[in-house]
Amino acid sequence: MFAIIRHYTYDPAHHEVIDTKVRGEFRDLLSTMDGFHEYYWLETGHGEGASVGIWEDKASADLSTEIARAWVQENLGAYLTAPPEIMEGGI
C-alpha cells in the first residue's frame, strides 16, 4: 500500500467551490482508477486543504499524481496561491 498527502493553499473566499469540486468530481475521477483504495479531503475553510490518497502500489499513486496535477490546473488553478506540497510513502 502507498499513500500520498497533498497540501494546498488557496484564496479562502473560494473554499466552498473547491471543497465541492474535490469531494465530488475529483474523488469520483480517482475512484475509477486501478489501484485506488481511499481518498480523503480536509478543507479548513481558511485557505488550506489537504488530501490523503491510499493506493495499491507506487505506480498507481504516481499515476494519480499526474492526473491530479492536470485536473487541479484545469479546475482549481485560478484559486491556488502556491503549488501543492506533496508527501508520499509506503504504508
Secondary structure as a PSIPRED ss2 file (coil, helix, strand):
# PSIPRED VFORMAT (PSIPRED V4.0)

   1 M C   1.000  0.000  0.000
   2 F E   0.000  0.000  1.000
   3 A E   0.000  0.000  1.000
   4 I E   0.000  0.000  1.000
   5 I E   0.000  0.000  1.000
   6 R E   0.000  0.000  1.000
   7 H E   0.000  0.000  1.000
   8 Y E   0.000  0.000  1.000
   9 T E   0.000  0.000  1.000
  10 Y E   0.000  0.000  1.000
  11 D C   1.000  0.000  0.000
  12 P H   0.000  1.000  0.000
  13 A H   0.000  1.000  0.000
  14 H H   0.000  1.000  0.000
  15 H H   0.000  1.000  0.000
  16 E H   0.000  1.000  0.000
  17 V H   0.000  1.000  0.000
  18 I H   0.000  1.000  0.000
  19 D H   0.000  1.000  0.000
  20 T H   0.000  1.000  0.000
  21 K H   0.000  1.000  0.000
  22 V H   0.000  1.000  0.000
  23 R H   0.000  1.000  0.000
  24 G H   0.000  1.000  0.000
  25 E H   0.000  1.000  0.000
  26 F H   0.000  1.000  0.000
  27 R H   0.000  1.000  0.000
  28 D H   0.000  1.000  0.000
  29 L H   0.000  1.000  0.000
  30 L H   0.000  1.000  0.000
  31 S H   0.000  1.000  0.000
  32 T C   1.000  0.000  0.000
  33 M C   1.000  0.000  0.000
  34 D C   1.000  0.000  0.000
  35 G C   1.000  0.000  0.000
  36 F E   0.000  0.000  1.000
  37 H E   0.000  0.000  1.000
  38 E E   0.000  0.000  1.000
  39 Y E   0.000  0.000  1.000
  40 Y E   0.000  0.000  1.000
  41 W E   0.000  0.000  1.000
  42 L E   0.000  0.000  1.000
  43 E E   0.000  0.000  1.000
  44 T C   1.000  0.000  0.000
  45 G C   1.000  0.000  0.000
  46 H C   1.000  0.000  0.000
  47 G C   1.000  0.000  0.000
  48 E E   0.000  0.000  1.000
  49 G E   0.000  0.000  1.000
  50 A E   0.000  0.000  1.000
  51 S E   0.000  0.000  1.000
  52 V E   0.000  0.000  1.000
  53 G E   0.000  0.000  1.000
  54 I E   0.000  0.000  1.000
  55 W E   0.000  0.000  1.000
  56 E C   1.000  0.000  0.000
  57 D C   1.000  0.000  0.000
  58 K H   0.000  1.000  0.000
  59 A H   0.000  1.000  0.000
  60 S H   0.000  1.000  0.000
  61 A H   0.000  1.000  0.000
  62 D H   0.000  1.000  0.000
  63 L H   0.000  1.000  0.000
  64 S H   0.000  1.000  0.000
  65 T H   0.000  1.000  0.000
  66 E H   0.000  1.000  0.000
  67 I H   0.000  1.000  0.000
  68 A H   0.000  1.000  0.000
  69 R H   0.000  1.000  0.000
  70 A H   0.000  1.000  0.000
  71 W H   0.000  1.000  0.000
  72 V H   0.000  1.000  0.000
  73 Q H   0.000  1.000  0.000
  74 E H   0.000  1.000  0.000
  75 N H   0.000  1.000  0.000
  76 L C   1.000  0.000  0.000
  77 G C   1.000  0.000  0.000
  78 A C   1.000  0.000  0.000
  79 Y C   1.000  0.000  0.000
  80 L E   0.000  0.000  1.000
  81 T C   1.000  0.000  0.000
  82 A C   1.000  0.000  0.000
  83 P C   1.000  0.000  0.000
  84 P C   1.000  0.000  0.000
  85 E E   0.000  0.000  1.000
  86 I E   0.000  0.000  1.000
  87 M E   0.000  0.000  1.000
  88 E E   0.000  0.000  1.000
  89 G E   0.000  0.000  1.000
  90 G E   0.000  0.000  1.000
  91 I C   1.000  0.000  0.000
